[in-house]
Amino acid sequence: MFSYIFSIFKKKEDENESLNGLRALAILLVVFFHTWGIFNGIHSDFWKNIFDNFNSGVDLFFILSGYLIYGGLLRNFRKKGSIDIRGFFIGRALRILPAFYFALAIVYLYTKTQVDFFKIHPPSDPNVANFWKERAEILPFIWSDLIFLSNYFPCVMVVDWSLSVENHFYLLLPVLILFGLFKLESKQRVALYCFVYFLPGIARIIGALSGLDYDFVHKTHNRFDSILVGIIVAELISSYKIVLNRNGVIVLSVILIVGLVFGHSYPIQFWIGKSIALNAQNISYGILLFLCMNQKTFWTAIFGSPIFRPIARISYSMYLWNIVGIGVGAGMVARARENFSTIQTLQIIGVSFLVTFIASWILYLAIEKPFVDWKNRIGDRKAGTG
């Protein structure tokens, strides 16, 4: 029992610790962004723009998915000459669906209960009344959450849009492989990916200049370039065996830092914040991933720290439950809606993260881990190792 409870701290065999660091960074950015968006108390425009852009943590998740899923399928194809599509879908389903549908059920039931309550006892605060009126209008769209179309239609779970993007990728990639994607030479694939990479960016520029609301960038066809960045990194690492010297690391590090500063400096309401800034963010995170995977650098020393391991292990549960954790954490620090000071905002962020971590740890052990272990046992049997 002790071993099971504290398994999130244990290093797995052949585990790349830098990937844990990047996963932890992604979820930390997401939690900070969601908390900041509700309780921001820093009035400097520069820092406000930086923190408003911390939703880039989602793009880092996309990049990691592209790198890991594509890279894993590519290795299997090179080893066996084919991929086990049925096994792939079973593995993805066991990894994603149980924890997600459990969270969705809880959020739906809570929302419906509150909506029904406020129909009988209307709130005196008009803002509260409008909020629950909007939630009541969204409840019938539960189907969009269930089939992962929540980035195109209204949805019950506000964090579901990114899971929809990822699941569209999981559905499309095996189909492309069946139609001969992996039979192309690596150079041809990389050239194809680099060309297609610019299409979502062009669509975002057109949409942003047309005055579309920021939510349009949540649609898969406007956001899949981040996944392509991870795919390109996987190709570069697996096919070209690039080894950087010290100067190469320094140059890429400078580009990485400049790109991140640029990508996080524009208001998300401004057209650049809805378009080009996202490219600067995902390219910069792609460079960071490449540096962490390429060889031992100061980046691997930072992100390879074991302190990130438990956060990375439960990052999916934290993503599903961080909105709830923020609500509880905020209630513990400030019980009434007000203009929060910088100190209060930072306190809320810290407490919200701690509450989210503890709750997600429990839910990971109870809901997510049993299915992850089942998925791993299936994989071991197929590999002849279990």
N, C-alpha and C positions, 0 to 999 in steps of 0.2 A: 504493500500500500504506500509506504513512504517513497519507494522508488517511482511509483506511478505518479504520485502527486508532484514530485519535484523533477519529473522527466523533462520539463521545459528548460531546465538548467544543464542537462546532460548533453555533451557533445556526441553527435552521431558519427558513425564510421564513414570516412571519406567525405565528410561535410566541409564545404568551403565557408569558412567563418566570415569572409568578406561579404558574401551574399546575405548572411544574417544581418550584418551591419547596414546594408542597403535596404533590406526589408524594414528594419527598425527605423531607419531614417524616414522611409516612406510613410509609415503609420504615425510617427511623431509629427510629421508635417501635416497629415490629415487631421489629427486630433487638435493640433494647434490652430489650424485653419477653421475648423468647425467651432471651436470655442471662441476664437477671436471674432468670427463673423457675428456672433450673438452678443458678446460682452466686451467689444473692443473699448479700450480706455486710453489709447495712445493717440495723441492728436497731431503728431508730426506726419505730414503728407508722405514723406519718403518712407518712413517705417510702416505707415498704413498700407502703402502700395506693396511693400515687401510681404507683409503678413497676409494681405488679401490674395496674394499669388501663391501662398503655401498649398493651395489645392494642387500644385504641381506634384505633390506626393502621390497622387493618383497616377500621373504619367510615369513616375518611377516604378510603380507597381506594374503598369502596362509593359514597360521596357523589360522588367525582370521576367514577366510572363512570356514575352516574345523570345527572350534569350533562352529560358529554361525549357519551355515546351517545344519550340522549334529545334533547339539544339539537341534535346533528347530524342526527338523523332528522327533527326538527321543521323545521329549516331546509330540508332537501331536500323535505319535503312541501309547504311553503309556496311553494317555487320551482317544483316540477314537478307538484304535485297528487297525487303518489303516492310510494312508496318502492320501491327496488329490493331486495326481500327476498332474492333469490338472491345479489346482490352483497354485501348486508350479512352474510349467513351465511358466504360465502366469505372476506370480510375478517376476520371474527371468528375463523374457523378458522385462517387463516394467522397471525394475531397470537398466538393462544393455544396451539393444539394442538402444534406441533412442539417448542417448548421444554418444554412440560409433559410430553409423552409421553417425551421423551428423559430428563428428570429422573426420571420415574416408573420407567423401565426400569432406570436406574442404581441407584436406591434399592431396587427390588425384587430385583435380582440380588445386590446387596451384602447385603441382609437375609437372603435365602435361603442365600447362602454362609456367613454367620455362624451361622445357625440349624443348618445341616447340620454345621458344624464343632463346635459345642457339643453336638450330639447324640453325637458320637464322643468329644469331650473335655469333659465337663461342668465348668463353672467352679466353683472352690471357694467363691467369694463368693456367698452365697444371693441377694443383691440382683441381681447380674449374671445368675444363673441364672433368676430370676423374670422379669427383663426380657426375656431371649431366649425364654423360654417364651411370654410374652405376644405377642412378635413372631411366633412360629411360628403361634400361633392366629389372627393377623390376616392372614397371607399369603393364605389362600384367598379373602379378600374383595377381592382386586385388582380384581375387576369393578366394585366401587363407585367406585374411582378412575377407571377407564376411562370410565365413563358419567356421572361427576360426580353421584353420589349419596352421596358420602362424608360429608356432614353428616347423613345419616340412618342410615348403616350403618358398621361398622368399616372402616378404610381403612389402606393402607400408608403413604401420605404424610400426615403430620400437618398440613401446611399446606393440604391440598387442600380442606378444608371451605369456605373462603372463595371459592375458585374455583368450587365447586359453586353457591354462592349467586349469584355473578355470572353464571354460565352459565344458570341458571334464568331470570334477568332477561333475558338476551339471547334466550332462546327465547320468553319470554312477551310481551315488548314488541311485536314485529312482528305477533303474532297479535292483540293488542288494537288495534293500528293498523288492521289489516285489518277488524276489526269496528267501526270508526268512531271510535276514540278521538280522532284529530286532527280529526274533523269537528265535534266539540263546540267551543263557544266557550272561549277561554282561561280566563275566569272560572269556567265550569263544570268545566273540568279541574282547576283549582287547588282548587276546593271539594271535588271528588272525592278528590284526593290528600290534602288535609288531613284529611278524614274517615277514609280508609283508613290514614293514618299512625298513628293511635292503636291500631289492631287488634293489631299485634305487641307494642306496649307493654302492652296489657291482658293478652295471652297470657303475656307474661313475668312480670307481677305474679302472675297465677294460678299459674304454674309455680313461681315463687320461693317464694311463701307455702305451696305444697304440699311444699316441701322438695326439689325436683328439683336434681340436680347441675348445675353451671354449663354443662356441655356442651349442655344443652337450648337455650341461646340461639344455638347454631350452626345450628340448623335454619332453612331459608329463611323459613318462615312466622312465625318469631320474630325475624327480623333484617332483613327487607327495608325497614324504615322508614328506615334510613340511605340506601338507594338513593332512596327517595321524597324525602328532603331535597334531594339533588342535582337531582332532577327539578323540584321546586318552585323551586329557585334558577334553573334554566334557564328556566322559565316567567316568573319575575319579571323576569329580565334581558332576555329576548327579546321579551316582550309588553308590558311596562309602562315600560321605559326609566326606571327610578327613579334619580334623581340625588340623592345625599345631600349636605347641607351639613355644615359642620364639627361642629355640635352632634349631628347624626344619627350621624356617624362615632364620636364620643365615646360616645354612649349605647350604640350597638351593640357597641363595643369593651368597655365595662364589662360588658354582659350576656355577651359572649363569654368574658371572663376569669372572671367569677363562675361561669358555667356549666361551664367546664372544671375549675375548682377543685372545685366540687361533684361533678361527674361522676367525678373521679379520687380522691375522698377516702374512699370507702367500701370496706370489704373485699369482694372479689368473692364471698366465701362468704356474705355478708349479703344479705338479700332485696333491699335497695335497690341493691346492687352488681350484682345480676343483672337489674334491671328499670329503675327510674327513672333510675339513673345513666347507663345507655346512651342514654336520651333526652336527658339533659343534654349528653352528649358529642356526639351527632350533630347536635343543634340548634346547639351552639356551633361545631362545624366547618362547618356550613352557613352560619352568619353570617360566619365567617372567609372562606369561599369567596366569599360575596356581596360582602364588603368588598374582596377582592382583584380581583374581576371588575368591580365597579361603577365605580370611578374610581381615580385615583392618590391613595393614602393612605400613611400610614407602614407599613401592612401590605403594600402592593404593593412598597414600597421594601425591606422585609425579605425577602419571599419571591420578589421579582423578581431577586434577586442571581444572577449567572451561576455562582456557586460551587455552586449546587444542580443545575445542568444535567446534569452527567455522572451524578450519583446518580439523578436522575429518569429519565434515558435507559435505565439498566439496572435500574430498580427491580423489574421483573417477574422478571428472572433472579435478582436478589438475594432476592426473596421465595421463589423456588423452592429456592434453595441456601443460605439463611442458617443453617439447622440444621446442615448440613455444615460451613459456615464457622465456626460457634460451636464445634463439636467440635474442629476443627483449631486454632483460636485458643486454646481452653482448654488443649489439650495443649502449646502453645508456652509458656504462662505458668505453668501448674501441672499437673504430670504425675500427681498422685495426688489422689483425692477427699478433700476436707477441708472444714473450716469456713472459708470464705474471708473475709478481712478486706475492709473497704470498698475499700482501695487495690487489692487483688488483683481484686476484682469489677470495678472500673473499668478495670483493665488488661486483663482478659479481654474486657470489652465493646469496648474500643478495638481490641485485636488482632483480635477476632472480626469486627468491622466491616471492618477493613482486608483481612483474608483473604477475606471474603465479597465485598468490592468487586472485588478483583483477579481472583478466580476467576470472578465473574459477568461481568466485563468480557470475559474471554477467551471464555466460553461464549456471551455475547451476540453477539460477532463471528462465532463459529463456527456457532452453531445458530439464534439468534433473528433477527439482523439480515437474513440472506439472505431469509427469508420475509417480514419486514416490508417490505423493499425490493420484493419481488415484489407484495405487497399494494398498495403505493403506486403501482407501475407500472400495475396493473390499474385503480386509481382514476383515474390520470392519463389513461389511454386512454379511459375512459368519459366523463371530463369534457372530452375533446378537447384536453388540454394536454400529452400525451406520446405 
